[in-house]
Amino acid sequence: MNTNLLQELSILSLFNQSTFQEGLKVHEHDATLENVAATQRLFDKGLVTQSDGGYLTSLGKDAVEQLQDLLLILK
């Protein structure tokens, strides 16, 4: 697994699965360059609504649900 993918998974894990009404903003002035780039890639892949985060898309919600399930299994 490459570093970019791990960073994207890390950003996805920050979203609150109990309510998809909460968004996430990754600002260049207070986030690492890696987090900013990962969020842009998630936007390019159609998982979030804005290049700096925003809300999860339908595909993003599915991804976060599966990621949370995987994290629970691995714990």
The first five atom37 places (N, CA, C, CB, O) and aatype in JSON, in Angstrom:
{
  "aatype": [12, 2, 16, 2, 10, 10, 5, 6, 10, 15, 9, 10, 15, 10, 13, 2, 5, 15, 16, 13, 5, 6, 7, 10, 11, 19, 8, 6, 8, 3, 0, 16, 10, 6, 2, 19, 0, 0, 16, 5, 1, 10, 13, 3, 11, 7, 10, 19, 16, 5, 15, 3, 7, 7, 18, 10, 16, 15, 10, 7, 11, 3, 0, 19, 6, 5, 10, 5, 3, 10, 10, 10, 9, 10, 11],
  "atom_mask": [
    [1, 1, 1, 1, 1],
    [1, 1, 1, 1, 1],
    [1, 1, 1, 1, 1],
    [1, 1, 1, 1, 1],
    [1, 1, 1, 1, 1],
    [1, 1, 1, 1, 1],
    [1, 1, 1, 1, 1],
    [1, 1, 1, 1, 1],
    [1, 1, 1, 1, 1],
    [1, 1, 1, 1, 1],
    [1, 1, 1, 1, 1],
    [1, 1, 1, 1, 1],
    [1, 1, 1, 1, 1],
    [1, 1, 1, 1, 1],
    [1, 1, 1, 1, 1],
    [1, 1, 1, 1, 1],
    [1, 1, 1, 1, 1],
    [1, 1, 1, 1, 1],
    [1, 1, 1, 1, 1],
    [1, 1, 1, 1, 1],
    [1, 1, 1, 1, 1],
    [1, 1, 1, 1, 1],
    [1, 1, 1, 0, 1],
    [1, 1, 1, 1, 1],
    [1, 1, 1, 1, 1],
    [1, 1, 1, 1, 1],
    [1, 1, 1, 1, 1],
    [1, 1, 1, 1, 1],
    [1, 1, 1, 1, 1],
    [1, 1, 1, 1, 1],
    [1, 1, 1, 1, 1],
    [1, 1, 1, 1, 1],
    [1, 1, 1, 1, 1],
    [1, 1, 1, 1, 1],
    [1, 1, 1, 1, 1],
    [1, 1, 1, 1, 1],
    [1, 1, 1, 1, 1],
    [1, 1, 1, 1, 1],
    [1, 1, 1, 1, 1],
    [1, 1, 1, 1, 1],
    [1, 1, 1, 1, 1],
    [1, 1, 1, 1, 1],
    [1, 1, 1, 1, 1],
    [1, 1, 1, 1, 1],
    [1, 1, 1, 1, 1],
    [1, 1, 1, 0, 1],
    [1, 1, 1, 1, 1],
    [1, 1, 1, 1, 1],
    [1, 1, 1, 1, 1],
    [1, 1, 1, 1, 1],
    [1, 1, 1, 1, 1],
    [1, 1, 1, 1, 1],
    [1, 1, 1, 0, 1],
    [1, 1, 1, 0, 1],
    [1, 1, 1, 1, 1],
    [1, 1, 1, 1, 1],
    [1, 1, 1, 1, 1],
    [1, 1, 1, 1, 1],
    [1, 1, 1, 1, 1],
    [1, 1, 1, 0, 1],
    [1, 1, 1, 1, 1],
    [1, 1, 1, 1, 1],
    [1, 1, 1, 1, 1],
    [1, 1, 1, 1, 1],
    [1, 1, 1, 1, 1],
    [1, 1, 1, 1, 1],
    [1, 1, 1, 1, 1],
    [1, 1, 1, 1, 1],
    [1, 1, 1, 1, 1],
    [1, 1, 1, 1, 1],
    [1, 1, 1, 1, 1],
    [1, 1, 1, 1, 1],
    [1, 1, 1, 1, 1],
    [1, 1, 1, 1, 1],
    [1, 1, 1, 1, 1]
  ],
  "atom_positions": [
    [[0.86, -1.16, 0.0], [0.0, 0.0, 0.0], [0.91, 1.23, 0.0], [-0.98, 0.0, 1.24], [1.88, 1.29, 0.75]],
    [[0.6, 2.19, -0.82], [1.47, 3.36, -0.9], [1.08, 4.44, 0.1], [1.44, 3.92, -2.31], [-0.01, 4.42, 0.68]],
    [[1.97, 5.38, 0.29], [1.79, 6.46, 1.27], [0.58, 7.33, 0.93], [3.04, 7.32, 1.33], [-0.15, 7.75, 1.83]],
    [[0.36, 7.6, -0.35], [-0.79, 8.43, -0.75], [-2.1, 7.79, -0.32], [-0.79, 8.65, -2.27], [-2.98, 8.47, 0.19]],
    [[-2.22, 6.5, -0.53], [-3.45, 5.8, -0.18], [-3.66, 5.81, 1.34], [-3.41, 4.35, -0.7], [-4.78, 6.01, 1.81]],
    [[-2.59, 5.6, 2.09], [-2.71, 5.64, 3.54], [-3.15, 7.03, 4.02], [-1.37, 5.26, 4.19], [-3.95, 7.14, 4.95]],
    [[-2.63, 8.06, 3.41], [-3.02, 9.42, 3.78], [-4.49, 9.68, 3.46], [-2.13, 10.45, 3.07], [-5.19, 10.32, 4.24]],
    [[-4.94, 9.19, 2.32], [-6.36, 9.34, 1.96], [-7.25, 8.61, 2.95], [-6.62, 8.82, 0.53], [-8.29, 9.13, 3.36]],
    [[-6.86, 7.41, 3.34], [-7.64, 6.66, 4.33], [-7.66, 7.4, 5.67], [-7.05, 5.25, 4.52], [-8.67, 7.41, 6.36]],
    [[-6.55, 8.01, 6.0], [-6.47, 8.77, 7.24], [-7.45, 9.94, 7.22], [-5.05, 9.28, 7.47], [-8.13, 10.2, 8.21]],
    [[-7.52, 10.65, 6.11], [-8.48, 11.77, 5.98], [-9.91, 11.24, 6.06], [-8.26, 12.54, 4.64], [-10.74, 11.83, 6.76]],
    [[-10.2, 10.16, 5.37], [-11.56, 9.61, 5.41], [-11.95, 9.2, 6.83], [-11.67, 8.4, 4.47], [-13.12, 9.33, 7.21]],
    [[-10.99, 8.72, 7.59], [-11.31, 8.27, 8.96], [-11.67, 9.43, 9.87], [-10.13, 7.5, 9.54], [-12.21, 9.2, 10.96]],
    [[-11.4, 10.66, 9.47], [-11.73, 11.84, 10.28], [-13.21, 12.22, 10.19], [-10.88, 13.01, 9.85], [-13.71, 12.95, 11.04]],
    [[-13.89, 11.73, 9.18], [-15.31, 12.06, 9.03], [-16.13, 11.31, 10.08], [-15.81, 11.7, 7.6], [-15.86, 10.15, 10.38]],
    [[-17.12, 11.99, 10.61], [-18.0, 11.42, 11.62], [-19.03, 10.52, 10.95], [-18.69, 12.54, 12.44], [-19.9, 10.99, 10.22]],
    [[-18.91, 9.23, 11.19], [-19.82, 8.28, 10.54], [-21.23, 8.32, 11.15], [-19.26, 6.88, 10.65], [-22.19, 7.95, 10.49]],
    [[-21.34, 8.77, 12.39], [-22.66, 8.77, 13.03], [-23.58, 9.84, 12.44], [-22.52, 8.99, 14.54], [-24.8, 9.74, 12.53]],
    [[-23.0, 10.86, 11.83], [-23.8, 11.86, 11.12], [-23.0, 12.39, 9.94], [-24.22, 13.02, 12.07], [-21.92, 12.94, 10.11]],
    [[-23.55, 12.21, 8.77], [-22.88, 12.71, 7.59], [-23.25, 14.17, 7.31], [-23.23, 11.85, 6.39], [-22.98, 14.69, 6.23]],
    [[-23.87, 14.81, 8.3], [-24.21, 16.22, 8.19], [-23.01, 17.11, 8.53], [-25.39, 16.55, 9.09], [-23.05, 18.32, 8.31]],
    [[-21.95, 16.51, 9.08], [-20.75, 17.26, 9.43], [-19.74, 17.15, 8.3], [-20.15, 16.75, 10.76], [-19.46, 16.06, 7.8]],
    [[-19.2, 18.28, 7.93], [-18.17, 18.29, 6.9], [-16.79, 18.35, 7.52], [0.0, 0.0, 0.0], [-16.62, 18.26, 8.74]],
    [[-15.81, 18.51, 6.66], [-14.42, 18.57, 7.08], [-13.71, 19.58, 6.19], [-13.73, 17.17, 7.01], [-13.88, 19.56, 4.97]],
    [[-12.92, 20.45, 6.78], [-12.13, 21.42, 6.02], [-10.66, 21.18, 6.3], [-12.53, 22.89, 6.37], [-10.24, 21.07, 7.46]],
    [[-9.89, 21.09, 5.25], [-8.44, 20.93, 5.37], [-7.83, 22.19, 4.76], [-7.93, 19.6, 4.64], [-7.73, 22.33, 3.55]],
    [[-7.42, 23.09, 5.63], [-6.89, 24.38, 5.2], [-5.39, 24.32, 5.03], [-7.27, 25.47, 6.2], [-4.68, 23.73, 5.84]],
    [[-4.91, 24.93, 3.96], [-3.48, 24.94, 3.67], [-2.67, 25.6, 4.78], [-3.23, 25.65, 2.36], [-1.52, 25.23, 5.0]],
    [[-3.24, 26.58, 5.47], [-2.47, 27.31, 6.48], [-2.31, 26.54, 7.79], [-3.13, 28.62, 6.76], [-1.45, 26.9, 8.6]],
    [[-3.11, 25.49, 8.03], [-2.95, 24.75, 9.29], [-2.93, 23.23, 9.11], [-4.06, 25.12, 10.22], [-3.04, 22.5, 10.1]],
    [[-2.79, 22.76, 7.89], [-2.71, 21.32, 7.63], [-1.38, 21.01, 6.94], [-3.91, 20.84, 6.77], [-0.76, 21.89, 6.34]],
    [[-0.97, 19.77, 7.03], [0.25, 19.38, 6.34], [0.01, 19.36, 4.84], [0.76, 18.0, 6.83], [-1.13, 19.21, 4.39]],
    [[1.05, 19.5, 4.09], [0.94, 19.43, 2.63], [0.4, 18.07, 2.2], [2.3, 19.68, 1.97], [-0.34, 17.97, 1.22]],
    [[0.77, 17.02, 2.94], [0.29, 15.68, 2.63], [-1.22, 15.58, 2.8], [0.98, 14.64, 3.52], [-1.9, 14.96, 1.98]],
    [[-1.75, 16.19, 3.87], [-3.2, 16.16, 4.1], [-3.95, 16.98, 3.05], [-3.53, 16.69, 5.5], [-5.02, 16.58, 2.59]],
    [[-3.38, 18.11, 2.68], [-4.0, 18.94, 1.65], [-4.05, 18.17, 0.32], [-3.22, 20.28, 1.48], [-5.07, 18.16, -0.36]],
    [[-2.93, 17.53, -0.02], [-2.87, 16.77, -1.28], [-3.81, 15.57, -1.24], [-1.44, 16.3, -1.54], [-4.45, 15.26, -2.25]],
    [[-3.89, 14.89, -0.09], [-4.78, 13.73, 0.03], [-6.23, 14.14, -0.13], [-4.57, 13.03, 1.38], [-7.02, 13.44, -0.76]],
    [[-6.59, 15.28, 0.44], [-7.96, 15.76, 0.33], [-8.29, 16.14, -1.11], [-8.18, 16.97, 1.25], [-9.4, 15.88, -1.58]],
    [[-7.35, 16.73, -1.8], [-7.54, 17.05, -3.21], [-7.75, 15.76, -4.02], [-6.33, 17.84, -3.77], [-8.61, 15.72, -4.9]],
    [[-6.98, 14.72, -3.72], [-7.14, 13.45, -4.44], [-8.51, 12.82, -4.16], [-6.02, 12.46, -4.04], [-9.13, 12.24, -5.05]],
    [[-8.99, 12.94, -2.91], [-10.32, 12.42, -2.58], [-11.39, 13.18, -3.38], [-10.6, 12.54, -1.06], [-12.36, 12.58, -3.84]],
    [[-11.21, 14.48, -3.53], [-12.12, 15.27, -4.35], [-12.06, 14.81, -5.81], [-11.78, 16.78, -4.24], [-13.09, 14.63, -6.45]],
    [[-10.85, 14.63, -6.32], [-10.68, 14.19, -7.71], [-11.32, 12.82, -7.96], [-9.2, 14.13, -8.07], [-11.77, 12.52, -9.07]],
    [[-11.36, 12.0, -6.92], [-11.95, 10.65, -7.03], [-13.45, 10.66, -6.78], [-11.28, 9.71, -6.04], [-14.11, 9.62, -6.91]],
    [[-14.01, 11.83, -6.42], [-15.45, 11.93, -6.21], [-15.92, 11.47, -4.84], [0.0, 0.0, 0.0], [-17.09, 11.12, -4.68]],
    [[-15.03, 11.48, -3.85], [-15.4, 11.03, -2.51], [-15.83, 12.18, -1.59], [-14.25, 10.29, -1.88], [-16.58, 11.97, -0.64]],
    [[-15.35, 13.4, -1.88], [-15.74, 14.57, -1.1], [-16.21, 15.66, -2.07], [-14.56, 15.08, -0.21], [-15.89, 15.64, -3.26]],
    [[-16.98, 16.6, -1.54], [-17.64, 17.59, -2.4], [-16.78, 18.79, -2.78], [-18.87, 18.08, -1.73], [-17.1, 19.5, -3.73]],
    [[-15.69, 19.01, -2.04], [-14.84, 20.16, -2.34], [-13.37, 19.75, -2.27], [-15.13, 21.32, -1.35], [-13.02, 18.77, -1.61]],
    [[-12.54, 20.51, -2.94], [-11.12, 20.17, -2.98], [-10.44, 20.31, -1.63], [-10.41, 21.04, -3.99], [-9.36, 19.75, -1.41]],
    [[-11.06, 21.06, -0.71], [-10.5, 21.18, 0.64], [-11.34, 20.42, 1.67], [-10.4, 22.65, 1.04], [-11.29, 20.71, 2.86]],
    [[-12.1, 19.46, 1.2], [-12.9, 18.61, 2.09], [-14.38, 18.71, 1.8], [0.0, 0.0, 0.0], [-14.89, 18.06, 0.9]],
    [[-15.06, 19.53, 2.58], [-16.49, 19.64, 2.41], [-17.21, 18.45, 3.02], [0.0, 0.0, 0.0], [-16.87, 18.0, 4.12]],
    [[-18.18, 17.95, 2.31], [-18.97, 16.81, 2.77], [-18.64, 15.58, 1.95], [-20.49, 17.13, 2.7], [-18.08, 15.68, 0.85]],
    [[-18.99, 14.43, 2.49], [-18.81, 13.2, 1.74], [-19.88, 13.09, 0.66], [-18.86, 11.97, 2.67], [-21.03, 13.46, 0.88]],
    [[-19.49, 12.6, -0.48], [-20.45, 12.27, -1.52], [-21.06, 10.92, -1.17], [-19.79, 12.24, -2.94], [-20.68, 10.31, -0.17]],
    [[-21.98, 10.46, -1.97], [-22.57, 9.15, -1.77], [-21.49, 8.06, -1.78], [-23.63, 8.86, -2.85], [-21.48, 7.16, -0.94]],
    [[-20.59, 8.16, -2.74], [-19.47, 7.21, -2.81], [-18.57, 7.34, -1.59], [-18.66, 7.43, -4.1], [-18.09, 6.34, -1.06]],
    [[-18.34, 8.56, -1.16], [-17.52, 8.8, 0.03], [-18.14, 8.2, 1.28], [0.0, 0.0, 0.0], [-17.43, 7.63, 2.12]],
    [[-19.45, 8.32, 1.41], [-20.15, 7.73, 2.56], [-19.96, 6.22, 2.57], [-21.66, 8.08, 2.53], [-19.69, 5.63, 3.62]],
    [[-20.11, 5.59, 1.41], [-19.89, 4.14, 1.32], [-18.47, 3.79, 1.73], [-20.17, 3.64, -0.11], [-18.25, 2.81, 2.45]],
    [[-17.5, 4.57, 1.27], [-16.1, 4.3, 1.58], [-15.84, 4.43, 3.08], [-15.19, 5.26, 0.8], [-15.15, 3.59, 3.66]],
    [[-16.38, 5.47, 3.71], [-16.18, 5.67, 5.14], [-16.83, 4.56, 5.95], [-16.73, 7.04, 5.58], [-16.25, 4.08, 6.92]],
    [[-18.01, 4.14, 5.56], [-18.68, 3.04, 6.26], [-17.84, 1.77, 6.19], [-20.08, 2.79, 5.66], [-17.67, 1.08, 7.19]],
    [[-17.31, 1.47, 5.03], [-16.48, 0.27, 4.88], [-15.16, 0.43, 5.63], [-16.21, -0.01, 3.4], [-14.67, -0.54, 6.22]],
    [[-14.59, 1.62, 5.62], [-13.35, 1.86, 6.36], [-13.58, 1.68, 7.85], [-12.82, 3.27, 6.06], [-12.75, 1.06, 8.52]],
    [[-14.66, 2.21, 8.38], [-14.96, 2.07, 9.81], [-15.17, 0.6, 10.17], [-16.21, 2.88, 10.19], [-14.72, 0.16, 11.23]],
    [[-15.84, -0.15, 9.32], [-16.01, -1.58, 9.56], [-14.65, -2.29, 9.62], [-16.88, -2.21, 8.46], [-14.41, -3.11, 10.5]],
    [[-13.79, -1.96, 8.68], [-12.46, -2.55, 8.65], [-11.67, -2.21, 9.91], [-11.7, -2.09, 7.41], [-11.01, -3.07, 10.48]],
    [[-11.73, -0.96, 10.33], [-11.01, -0.54, 11.54], [-11.52, -1.28, 12.76], [-11.14, 0.97, 11.75], [-10.73, -1.67, 13.62]],
    [[-12.83, -1.5, 12.85], [-13.4, -2.25, 13.98], [-12.92, -3.7, 13.96], [-14.94, -2.21, 13.95], [-12.61, -4.26, 15.01]],
    [[-12.86, -4.3, 12.81], [-12.4, -5.68, 12.68], [-10.94, -5.81, 13.1], [-12.57, -6.18, 11.24], [-10.56, -6.78, 13.76]],
    [[-10.14, -4.85, 12.73], [-8.7, -4.92, 13.0], [-8.34, -4.59, 14.44], [-7.97, -3.99, 12.09], [-7.24, -4.92, 14.89]],
    [[-9.24, -3.95, 15.18], [-8.94, -3.59, 16.57], [-9.05, -4.76, 17.49], [-9.85, -2.49, 17.05], [-8.83, -4.62, 18.7]]
  ]
}
